């Protein structure tokens, strides 16, 4: 937590050196290009006998290429040489990284970009910001106006600033497999492209085709890119560089279409009826989809609408103006911190025990070949780890491997993988019943169903074969790790790993430290999660851990609303208006109503007289016990489901359980109150977890909530939301809600002390 309020204006030199497109002024790079070329780390230039320069991007010490201050300074020197060197007739850009052309800008420090300007200086600050950052934006413009034809060879992902670099080239050729993808993903970060993306894309493919790519951060494959005109040609993998060379040699045109006399935007400008309708529809759909929570979409529409009516360079200035506005929003700063900065810091070991060597994992065992176990096996094998998948019978173990095969076949069908990659993953998984093969494993993960006796038996059987120093972990979402470790002869090497379903797609893992878990085991758990390319958060061994405890408020508060007489349709829609991806009545139906019902019953038994019943107890009892409504699985829960399991309508019988008295929520104050009640209950619970030591780091609270149960990303997470509101204002609002609706909204001591001292979480 940070007791010092952030400064009003960050030093511009710091931001300009960190923002995705930052670099020193091009004149400086031009003056120094021989010196820079001599010491280049990230780019290589080779000039063939035809005078075609092959410039290869190969970022040092990184798995992927990104655009940061250093890579862009070097690239500026190359552009300066391209312009000045008469021996260079044309250019081909390529990447040395398998599967990646360029993943975009390195946003590691972008959250420091700006606090709000001092009152009365807004216009002056905005003008200065635009002028300063336009120097960075000018690099791609310099490339496309260098006077030489530039082609790019795309054999991997080109995202964000990487996609903008692609569009600044005169010719684009891509490989015809699933590896080549292009996407302007800035909107997903609360931003808009600032390297010319909002101006070049509509001038290449037309306004109507450009809008979904810009507004939805849509990533498309090479075939679709050719179809809409974003890519000129497809060739087999490994032949893109030669195809690009041939174009430069035989057809190279060094002038972009929009720099030619008589150019018109494909399909017309924004005043053409089809385009004006498309812009209006896009604005309405954005409002419907994002409920006004994400301001970047409005800035993108403005940049496209205004910029495409003007000459290209004027359009770039419009784009930069809108970028600055978006980047100054609290949503953008929160999104960037929680989606980019904090996960990287956590994955890099921010909370890993110090002084313990990093552990490598060569062989891992998963016991229990159900959906969770097979998902864990899939994630391990995809990360290159030899995996043993054990179950009681060979048939059950084989069925688990078949789940992995089915998931891989879906990925191939969707263009996300290839048959060769799938075969390699499956070859690393051995399905068996033989516990003797556990002996040389680095880690064993028990993933059987949530039964203490079954887990204890598996622990004893695995431990009897496991080598000293190996880690034994339990995948559990509810059972205390300290209790499970009682079955182990070495509880210091026992730890909890709570995976999220579907494991192969969900990024988060909760690491649960038992009372006797030692630092070496905790460090090994960090290293294992890093090895399978997921993000760890460390939680205290307590009821519900962190994510289960916090997401439960997304059911409890809506049940309180139902009990108050708020119509179910309003409750469902308000939940989605907060930015949660699934409504609060649909979510428990999807996971099965019996699960939250049994959790509440177990909590009541464990706490005894200390248990405080909520409306959820009564409503779930009526649904599950009295009416046999278990959710989508049996076709009836809060909703009635058609045979396809998807078509649904609210169950009319809910009116008998909780009679609606509020059936109209058009009043903005009512909607705001209802949205705040849902968000603030989860935020209060996250704050309690931090106060009680369930978590030790606000970053883990926010990352855990957004990755674990899709807490609305525009907030940056529950604790970032409190910072956005202001801790003092949040406390005051919660006190008002407590007076109106109950003590569950009353803030705890930590928040009150933070409010009194002006402290923040960040």
Secondary structure as the mmCIF struct_conf table of DSSP 4:
data_model
#
loop_
_struct_conf.conf_type_id
_struct_conf.id
_struct_conf.beg_label_comp_id
_struct_conf.beg_label_asym_id
_struct_conf.beg_label_seq_id
_struct_conf.end_label_comp_id
_struct_conf.end_label_asym_id
_struct_conf.end_label_seq_id
STRN STRN1 UNK A 2 UNK A 2
BEND BEND1 UNK A 4 UNK A 4
HELX_LH_PP_P HELX_LH_PP_P1 UNK A 5 UNK A 7
BEND BEND2 UNK A 8 UNK A 9
HELX_RH_AL_P HELX_RH_AL_P1 UNK A 12 UNK A 16
TURN_TY1_P TURN_TY1_P1 UNK A 17 UNK A 18
BEND BEND3 UNK A 19 UNK A 19
TURN_TY1_P TURN_TY1_P2 UNK A 20 UNK A 21
BEND BEND4 UNK A 24 UNK A 24
HELX_RH_AL_P HELX_RH_AL_P2 UNK A 26 UNK A 31
TURN_TY1_P TURN_TY1_P3 UNK A 32 UNK A 32
HELX_RH_AL_P HELX_RH_AL_P3 UNK A 33 UNK A 38
TURN_TY1_P TURN_TY1_P4 UNK A 39 UNK A 39
BEND BEND5 UNK A 41 UNK A 42
STRN STRN2 UNK A 43 UNK A 47
TURN_TY1_P TURN_TY1_P5 UNK A 49 UNK A 50
BEND BEND6 UNK A 51 UNK A 51
STRN STRN3 UNK A 52 UNK A 57
TURN_TY1_P TURN_TY1_P6 UNK A 60 UNK A 61
BEND BEND7 UNK A 63 UNK A 64
STRN STRN4 UNK A 67 UNK A 67
HELX_RH_AL_P HELX_RH_AL_P4 UNK A 69 UNK A 84
TURN_TY1_P TURN_TY1_P7 UNK A 86 UNK A 87
STRN STRN5 UNK A 90 UNK A 95
BEND BEND8 UNK A 96 UNK A 97
TURN_TY1_P TURN_TY1_P8 UNK A 98 UNK A 98
STRN STRN6 UNK A 99 UNK A 102
STRN STRN7 UNK A 105 UNK A 105
TURN_TY1_P TURN_TY1_P9 UNK A 108 UNK A 109
HELX_RH_3T_P HELX_RH_3T_P1 UNK A 110 UNK A 112
BEND BEND9 UNK A 113 UNK A 113
HELX_LH_PP_P HELX_LH_PP_P2 UNK A 115 UNK A 118
TURN_TY1_P TURN_TY1_P10 UNK A 119 UNK A 120
HELX_RH_AL_P HELX_RH_AL_P5 UNK A 122 UNK A 144
TURN_TY1_P TURN_TY1_P11 UNK A 145 UNK A 145
BEND BEND10 UNK A 146 UNK A 148
STRN STRN8 UNK A 149 UNK A 154
STRN STRN9 UNK A 156 UNK A 159
TURN_TY1_P TURN_TY1_P12 UNK A 160 UNK A 160
HELX_RH_AL_P HELX_RH_AL_P6 UNK A 161 UNK A 167
TURN_TY1_P TURN_TY1_P13 UNK A 168 UNK A 168
BEND BEND11 UNK A 169 UNK A 170
STRN STRN10 UNK A 171 UNK A 175
BEND BEND12 UNK A 176 UNK A 177
TURN_TY1_P TURN_TY1_P14 UNK A 178 UNK A 179
STRN STRN11 UNK A 181 UNK A 183
HELX_RH_3T_P HELX_RH_3T_P2 UNK A 186 UNK A 189
TURN_TY1_P TURN_TY1_P15 UNK A 190 UNK A 190
BEND BEND13 UNK A 195 UNK A 196
HELX_RH_AL_P HELX_RH_AL_P7 UNK A 197 UNK A 205
HELX_RH_AL_P HELX_RH_AL_P8 UNK A 207 UNK A 215
BEND BEND14 UNK A 216 UNK A 216
STRN STRN12 UNK A 219 UNK A 221
HELX_RH_AL_P HELX_RH_AL_P9 UNK A 222 UNK A 228
TURN_TY1_P TURN_TY1_P16 UNK A 229 UNK A 229
BEND BEND15 UNK A 230 UNK A 231
STRN STRN13 UNK A 233 UNK A 235
TURN_TY1_P TURN_TY1_P17 UNK A 237 UNK A 238
HELX_RH_AL_P HELX_RH_AL_P10 UNK A 240 UNK A 251
BEND BEND16 UNK A 255 UNK A 255
HELX_RH_3T_P HELX_RH_3T_P3 UNK A 257 UNK A 259
BEND BEND17 UNK A 260 UNK A 260
TURN_TY1_P TURN_TY1_P18 UNK A 261 UNK A 262
TURN_TY1_P TURN_TY1_P19 UNK A 266 UNK A 267
TURN_TY1_P TURN_TY1_P20 UNK A 270 UNK A 271
BEND BEND18 UNK A 272 UNK A 272
HELX_RH_AL_P HELX_RH_AL_P11 UNK A 273 UNK A 290
TURN_TY1_P TURN_TY1_P21 UNK A 291 UNK A 292
TURN_TY1_P TURN_TY1_P22 UNK A 295 UNK A 295
HELX_RH_AL_P HELX_RH_AL_P12 UNK A 296 UNK A 307
TURN_TY1_P TURN_TY1_P23 UNK A 308 UNK A 309
BEND BEND19 UNK A 310 UNK A 310
HELX_RH_AL_P HELX_RH_AL_P13 UNK A 312 UNK A 327
TURN_TY1_P TURN_TY1_P24 UNK A 328 UNK A 328
BEND BEND20 UNK A 329 UNK A 329
HELX_RH_AL_P HELX_RH_AL_P14 UNK A 330 UNK A 336
HELX_RH_PI_P HELX_RH_PI_P1 UNK A 337 UNK A 341
HELX_RH_AL_P HELX_RH_AL_P15 UNK A 342 UNK A 347
TURN_TY1_P TURN_TY1_P25 UNK A 348 UNK A 351
BEND BEND21 UNK A 352 UNK A 352
HELX_LH_PP_P HELX_LH_PP_P3 UNK A 353 UNK A 353
TURN_TY1_P TURN_TY1_P26 UNK A 354 UNK A 355
HELX_LH_PP_P HELX_LH_PP_P4 UNK A 357 UNK A 360
BEND BEND22 UNK A 362 UNK A 362
STRN STRN14 UNK A 363 UNK A 367
BEND BEND23 UNK A 370 UNK A 370
HELX_RH_AL_P HELX_RH_AL_P16 UNK A 371 UNK A 382
TURN_TY1_P TURN_TY1_P27 UNK A 383 UNK A 384
STRN STRN15 UNK A 386 UNK A 390
BEND BEND24 UNK A 392 UNK A 393
HELX_RH_AL_P HELX_RH_AL_P17 UNK A 394 UNK A 413
TURN_TY1_P TURN_TY1_P28 UNK A 414 UNK A 415
BEND BEND25 UNK A 416 UNK A 417
HELX_RH_AL_P HELX_RH_AL_P18 UNK A 419 UNK A 427
TURN_TY1_P TURN_TY1_P29 UNK A 428 UNK A 428
STRN STRN16 UNK A 429 UNK A 432
HELX_RH_3T_P HELX_RH_3T_P4 UNK A 435 UNK A 438
TURN_TY1_P TURN_TY1_P30 UNK A 439 UNK A 440
BEND BEND26 UNK A 442 UNK A 442
STRN STRN17 UNK A 443 UNK A 446
BEND BEND27 UNK A 450 UNK A 450
HELX_RH_AL_P HELX_RH_AL_P19 UNK A 452 UNK A 465
HELX_LH_PP_P HELX_LH_PP_P5 UNK A 466 UNK A 467
TURN_TY1_P TURN_TY1_P31 UNK A 468 UNK A 469
STRN STRN18 UNK A 471 UNK A 474
BEND BEND28 UNK A 477 UNK A 479
HELX_RH_AL_P HELX_RH_AL_P20 UNK A 481 UNK A 484
HELX_RH_3T_P HELX_RH_3T_P5 UNK A 485 UNK A 487
BEND BEND29 UNK A 489 UNK A 489
HELX_RH_3T_P HELX_RH_3T_P6 UNK A 491 UNK A 493
STRN STRN19 UNK A 494 UNK A 499
BEND BEND30 UNK A 501 UNK A 502
TURN_TY1_P TURN_TY1_P32 UNK A 503 UNK A 505
STRN STRN20 UNK A 508 UNK A 513
TURN_TY1_P TURN_TY1_P33 UNK A 515 UNK A 516
HELX_RH_AL_P HELX_RH_AL_P21 UNK A 519 UNK A 531
TURN_TY1_P TURN_TY1_P34 UNK A 532 UNK A 533
STRN STRN21 UNK A 535 UNK A 540
BEND BEND31 UNK A 541 UNK A 541
TURN_TY1_P TURN_TY1_P35 UNK A 543 UNK A 546
HELX_RH_AL_P HELX_RH_AL_P22 UNK A 547 UNK A 551
TURN_TY1_P TURN_TY1_P36 UNK A 552 UNK A 552
HELX_RH_AL_P HELX_RH_AL_P23 UNK A 553 UNK A 564
TURN_TY1_P TURN_TY1_P37 UNK A 565 UNK A 565
STRN STRN22 UNK A 566 UNK A 566
HELX_RH_AL_P HELX_RH_AL_P24 UNK A 568 UNK A 577
TURN_TY1_P TURN_TY1_P38 UNK A 578 UNK A 579
BEND BEND32 UNK A 581 UNK A 582
HELX_RH_AL_P HELX_RH_AL_P25 UNK A 584 UNK A 591
HELX_RH_AL_P HELX_RH_AL_P26 UNK A 593 UNK A 607
HELX_RH_3T_P HELX_RH_3T_P7 UNK A 608 UNK A 610
HELX_RH_AL_P HELX_RH_AL_P27 UNK A 615 UNK A 620
HELX_RH_PI_P HELX_RH_PI_P2 UNK A 621 UNK A 626
BEND BEND33 UNK A 627 UNK A 627
STRN STRN23 UNK A 631 UNK A 631
HELX_RH_3T_P HELX_RH_3T_P8 UNK A 632 UNK A 634
TURN_TY1_P TURN_TY1_P39 UNK A 635 UNK A 635
STRN STRN24 UNK A 636 UNK A 636
BEND BEND34 UNK A 637 UNK A 638
STRN STRN25 UNK A 639 UNK A 641
TURN_TY1_P TURN_TY1_P40 UNK A 643 UNK A 644
BEND BEND35 UNK A 645 UNK A 646
STRN STRN26 UNK A 648 UNK A 650
TURN_TY1_P TURN_TY1_P41 UNK A 652 UNK A 653
HELX_RH_AL_P HELX_RH_AL_P28 UNK A 654 UNK A 657
BEND BEND36 UNK A 658 UNK A 658
STRN STRN27 UNK A 662 UNK A 662
BEND BEND37 UNK A 667 UNK A 667
HELX_RH_AL_P HELX_RH_AL_P29 UNK A 668 UNK A 691
TURN_TY1_P TURN_TY1_P42 UNK A 692 UNK A 693
BEND BEND38 UNK A 694 UNK A 694
BEND BEND39 UNK A 696 UNK A 696
HELX_RH_AL_P HELX_RH_AL_P30 UNK A 698 UNK A 709
HELX_RH_3T_P HELX_RH_3T_P9 UNK A 713 UNK A 715
TURN_TY1_P TURN_TY1_P43 UNK A 716 UNK A 716
BEND BEND40 UNK A 717 UNK A 717
HELX_RH_AL_P HELX_RH_AL_P31 UNK A 718 UNK A 725
HELX_RH_AL_P HELX_RH_AL_P32 UNK A 727 UNK A 741
HELX_RH_3T_P HELX_RH_3T_P10 UNK A 743 UNK A 745
HELX_RH_AL_P HELX_RH_AL_P33 UNK A 749 UNK A 757
TURN_TY1_P TURN_TY1_P44 UNK A 758 UNK A 758
STRN STRN28 UNK A 760 UNK A 760
#
